[in-house]
């Protein structure tokens, strides 16, 4: 029995922190297209 390759994929998480919303939006879009799960913070306290 062969395994489904999708079951073995690891989702990588990345935290993007920048106080300029345009920067975080662009970086988030690019990283999500590459298959990453992206969390966004707009300041260090988040």
C-alpha positions in Angstrom: 0.0 0.0 0.0 1.5 3.4 -0.9 1.1 6.4 1.2 -0.6 9.6 0.0 2.3 12.2 -0.4 0.0 15.0 0.9 -0.2 13.2 4.3 3.6 13.5 4.7 3.9 17.2 4.0 4.9 19.5 6.8 3.3 23.0 6.9 6.0 25.5 7.8 4.9 28.5 9.9 6.5 31.9 9.6 5.9 35.0 11.7 6.2 38.3 9.8 6.5 41.4 11.9 6.6 44.9 10.4 4.9 48.2 11.3 4.2 49.0 7.7 1.0 47.1 6.6 1.9 47.2 2.9 5.2 45.3 3.7 3.5 42.6 5.7 0.8 42.1 3.1 3.3 41.7 0.3 5.5 39.3 2.2 2.5 37.3 3.4 1.2 37.0 -0.1 4.6 35.8 -1.5 5.2 33.3 1.3 1.6 31.8 1.1 2.1 31.3 -2.6 5.2 29.2 -1.7 3.2 27.1 0.7 3.9 28.7 4.1 1.4 29.4 6.8 2.0 33.1 7.7 1.2 34.8 11.0 1.4 38.6 10.9 2.2 41.1 13.7 2.3 44.8 13.2 4.3 45.6 16.3 6.5 43.7 18.7 3.8 43.5 21.5 1.6 41.3 19.3 
